[in-house]
Amino acid sequence: MSEKGQSRHFDRSPFASDISAETDTPGFGATSQIRQFRTWIRQQADLASKKGICGQDLGIQQHLGSTRCSSAGGLVLIIGCSATDHCIIRRALVLQSNVAKGRRFQLVLIKPSHYDDDGYVIRWWRAMTPSNSLAAVYGIAADCAERQVLGPDVAVDIQVIDETNTRVDIPALISHFGRHGEFGCVALVGVQSNQYPRALDIARSLRAAGIAVAMGGFHVSGCLSMLDGHAVDLDACRDMGVTIFAGEAEGRFESLITDVAAGRLAPLYNYMKELPGMEGMPVPFLPKRYIERTLGSSASFDAGRGCPYQCSFCTIINVQGRKSRYRSADDVEHLVRLNWAQGIRKFFITDDNFARNKEWESTFDRLIELREKDGIPLGLMIQVDTLCHKIPNFMEKARRAGVNKVFIGL
């Protein structure tokens, strides 16, 4: 049962231990199966965590060529893969021999839940699907860590808390940041209007402890876009010293964490008039340990954003704009392979109406190829309108791509 207005569990970083361990890098032949890569990389991640070295979670990318692994200067290099499997672990470990000796920037991503009518935090044993906002920001943050945007001597430890299935233990968070000299920040991600009061309560205690807090999502972005910037209690953020991040994080999140690290965090980052393209950007991704806290162990991603229509009831156009933007088929394949490497094969495509995504066919064609040629047993859930059956080939390709659940907007 949830406790009123407070939570008691903190999902600790898997990279907190400093127990020393030695690692050996095996060699693989050209006919090695991807299962061997997964098993070995998990072992390396476990050993890396015991050494206190920053490690990013499992990831893969398409690659053709021979297969071999080597280790040099503390950096594990996974150089190739068999042409049959044509994929390798890419973001499995980011190991620098000098990182463990430097500072460790603590980045905690929290997706707040909301209160019920009696003031209790609503939390489930298993949430329905992972938050796409969390997955998108995690992917962007992991890319920043991989590129060492804070410098080669600073590691970035990323933790994720989805309050719909995990308790937020405020005292434990404060203690955790205290052990790192408050070097880092908490990002309240994807905050919707019904979650805003809970987000403020989480932020209040953290700010009182001197921890940097930033808040983004549809509520703050929509209020700044549609209203005067002071409506719906946005001044509560300002009064507490909570940074407001309005707009999308692709290409901008790096500025936020570098400003935190430099001690110059601004009160507002407003990118509402500068919507980024999606093609080639870091893709949404969450490590399996977070996805397993949802029903059915399915991941989520947005294949497109924005909408050309002007429905009066919808906030999409006021936050994501009226210009539609899309991920490429290559991006979609990349995120599918990232997840398949950790055993995740089911996805919820969060587009409000995927049938009106201009790239729906190229996306389905690539998913069909992954399903029928590469043997990835995809299962998809999408949202469409009642006229999608009139689009030539849509229904047939949806079936072949693995769509087995559909939300229909009436």
N, C-alpha and C positions, 0 to 999 in steps of 0.2 A: 504494500500500500504506500502511496506517495505521502510525503510529509508536506504540510501546508507551507507554501512559499519557500521551501528549502529542499536541498537534495544532499545525499550523503556518499555518493560514490564518485571516485575519480579514476578514469581509465589511464593508468600510468604509461609513460613512454616505454616502448620495448628497448630503448637504447640507453636506459639509465644506469645499468650495471657497469662496473669497472673491473669485473673479474677477468684476469688475463687468460688468454687461450691461444694456442697456435693453430694456424690453418694451413692445409695443404691443398693445392689446386690440382684436380685430376685432369687427365687428358681424355678427349673423346675422339672416336673415329668418325669417319664421314657418314657412317650408317647409324649413328646414335639417334635415339628417339628423344623427343622433347621432354618426355617424362624424366629422363635422367638429368636434363638441365634444371627442371623444376626442383627435383629432390636435392640436387647439389646446391642450388642457389639458396634454398631455404636453410640448408646447413651452414652456408657461408654467412647468411644474415644472422643466424643465431650466434655464431661464433663472433661476428663483428659486434653484435650488441654486448657480448660479454667483455669485449675489449674497450667498450665505451666509445666506439667509433661511429660517427653518424652514418646511417644507412637508409636509403630510400627503399620503398617497397617494390614488389615484383612488377616488372614490365617487360614487354617484348616489342620487337619491331620486325617488319619484313626484311629479309636479307637472303641473298643467294650466294653460295660459296662454300668453301671447305669449313670444317669445324675444328677449332682448337681453342684452348683456354690457357692463359698464362697470368702470372702475377709479377708486377714490377713496382718498386717504390711504394708499396702499400696499396696500390691501386689494382683491383681485380679487373682484368680485361677479358671480355668474352668476345672473341674476334669473329666467329663465323657460325654457320649452321649448315646442315646438309640441305641439298637442293630439294629433297623430298619434304622436309619439314618447313624449310625456308622461313624460319623465324628464330630470333635469338633473344636472350634476356638483355634488355638495354638499361633500364633504370633500376636494376636489381640492387646494386650497391654503389654509393658514391663515397669512396674511401680515399682520404688523403692522409699521408703519413703524419702531417703536422696538424691536422684538424683536431685530433684528440687533445692536443696540448693547448689549443686556443679556447676562445670563448664559445659558448653555446647559446644561440638565440632561441628562445622558447616561443613557439607559435602554437597557440591553442585555438582551434576552430570549433565554435559552439553553434549548433542549430537549436535555438530555444524552442520549448514546447509552449503551451499556454495554460491558463487557469480554467478550472471548471467553475460552475456557478457558486460553489462553496469556497472558492479560493485555493483549491488544491491543484498542484501541477499534474497535468494529464500525462501519464507515461504508460507504456505498454511493455509486456514481456517481449513481444516482437512487433516492430513497426511494419506497416504494409510494404513500403518500398524505401530504399535509401533516398535521402534528400539529394536532388540533382544540384542544388546550390552548393551543398557541402562537397559533392564530387567535383564540381567545376572549380571551386576555390582550392580544393586539395591539389588537383592537377596543376593549377597555376603555381601554387606555392611549392610543390615538389619540383617544378621546372626551375623556379628561382633558386631553390637549394642546390639543384644539380649544376646550375650555372655559377654557383658561388657568388651571388650578387652582393653579399656582405663582405667579400674578400676571402682569400684562401685560408685565413686563420680563424674564420668564424663558421661554425657548423650551425645548421638550422634544424632543430628538432620539431617535427610537426605532430601534433596530437589532434584527434577528432572526437568530439562528444556530440552525439545526436540525442537531445534530451527526450525525444519521443520514445527511446528505448534504453537510455542510460542516465543514471543519476548524475547531477552536477554537484560535486562536493566543494563548496566554496572554501571552507577552511583548508582542505587539502590542496586546492589550487593556489591559495595564498602562500601556503608553506612551500609548495613546489617552486613558485617564482622566487620566494625568498632565498632558497638555496642557490639560485642563479643570479642573485643580486637584482631582481626585477628586470633582467635583461630579456626583453621580449614583449609580446602583447597577446591579448585575447581578442579574437575577431568574432563578433556575433554575426553569423552568416544567414542570409536569406530571410531576414526578419519580416514577417507579415504583420498586418495591423492587429490581428487577434493575439499575436505573440509579443507585441511591443511592450505591454506592461511587465511581462515576465522578463524580457530582455533588460529592461531598466532595473529590475530588482537584482538580476545577476550582476549587472554593471556596477551598481551602487556599492556593493561590498568590495568589489575588486578595485574600484577607484579609490575607496577609502584606504586601501592598503598600498596605494601608490603604483598599481599595475596599469599599464597603458591598455585602453579598450577602444576598439573601433566597431562601428555598427553599420551594416549595409542591408540591402534587401528592398523589397517592393514598398514597404511602408515609408521609409525615409526617402527613397528615390521618388516615389509617387507624390509625397507631400511637397517636396521641393519642386517637382515638375508641374503640379497642378495648382498648388496653393501658394500662400505667401511666405512659406518657409518657417513660420512660427506656429502654424496650426497643429492640432492633434498632439500637443505637448512635446513638440520637438525641442523646446527650450529646456526640457528636463535633461536632455543629452548635453546640451551646452553648459548647463549649470554644474553638472557632474564632471565636466571635462572629457566627455566621451566624444571621440572623433566620429563624424558622420561621413560615410563613404557612399556617395550617390552615383549610380551608373554601374557599368559592367567592369569586371576586374582584369580582363585580358589586356595585357600591355601596360597596366597601371598599378597592379599589386606590388610590383617591385619597388615603386616609389614610396608606397606606404611603409613597407618593412625597413627600407633603408633610412627613412626619416625617423622611424622608431629607434633604430639602432644608433642613430646619430643624435638622439635627444631633441629632435626638432619636429615632432609630430604636429601637424596642423589641425585646427578644429574642424575643417571641412575639405573634402576632396570631391568636387562636383564635376562629373564627366557626363552629365545628362545630354549635353549637346555634342558629344564626341563619341558616338557609338562605334565600337571597333568591328572590323570584319572577323568572321569566325574561321575561315579557311586557314589551315596551317597553325592555328593556335593550339596550346596544350589542351588535351582532351580531358573530359571528366573522368575521374578514376578514384576509387576508394579501395584500400586493402581489404582482403577477404574477411579479416576479423571483424570489420565493421558491417560488411554486407551480410554476414551470417546472423546478425541481430535483427534481420527482417524476415518476413514470411516468404518462403520460397527461394531465398538466397538469390535474388535478382538485382542487377545493377540498373542504373538509369542514365540517360543522357538526352540532351537537347540537340536535335539535328538541324534546327533552325530557330531564329528569333525574329521578332517584329511581325507586323501584319498590315496589309494595305487597306483593310476595311476600317470602318468608323463606328462600330457597334457602341451604343451609348452606355451599355452596362459594363464594358470591358476596360481594364486598366492597362492592358498589354501595350496599346499604342502610345500611352502616356509615359511608359517606362522603357520599353524596348523599341519604340519608334514605329513608324509606318513603312519603313523600308525593310523588306525581308532580307535576312542574311542567313547563310547556310554553311554547314560543314561539308567538306568534300567527301566523296566516296572513300578516298584514301584515309581521311581522318576517321571516318566511321570504322573502316577496317582496322585501323591502328588501335582504337579503343576496344574493339571486339577482341583482338588478339591479346591486348594487355590483360583483359579479364579472363580470357580462356586459359592463359598461362597459369592463373590461380584457380582454375576450375569453375569459373562463373560463365554460364552460357545463356542466361535469361536476362532480358532487358526491357525496361519500360521507356519508350521514346516519348518524352514529355511535351513535345510540340502540341499546342492546343488543337491543331487540325493538321495532321501530317499529310492528309490528302491535298492540301493547298501548298505544301512545300514543293517549290518548283524543281527540286532535286530528288523528289521521291523515287523516280524511276531509276536513276543512277545509283541511289542508295540501296534500293531493293535488288538491283542487278548485282551489286557487290556482295550483299548479304546472301543472295542465292548462290553465288559462286563459292563463298565461304562454307555454305551449308552442303552443297551438292558435290563440290570438287574436293574441298579440304576436310569434309566430314565433321564440321563443328555443329553440333545439334542445337541450333539456335531456337529459342522460344521468345516471341516478341509480343508486347502489349502496346497498342497505339490508340490515339484519339482521332476520330474523323467526324465528318458531317454525314447527313443522311443522303447526300448525292454522290458519295464517293464511288458507288457502284456504276455510275455512268461514265466514269473516267476510263478510257480504253486501257485494258491490261492491268488496272490497279488491283482488282480482286484476285486475279490469278497470280500475279507476282507477289502480292501480300501473303498468299497461302504458301507459295514456294519459299519465300524468305523466312517463314517460321511464325507468322502472326497467328496466334491462337486465342488472344483476348483483345476486345475492342471496346473503348468507350465511345458512345455516339452522342453528339451534341444535337439537341432538338431545338 
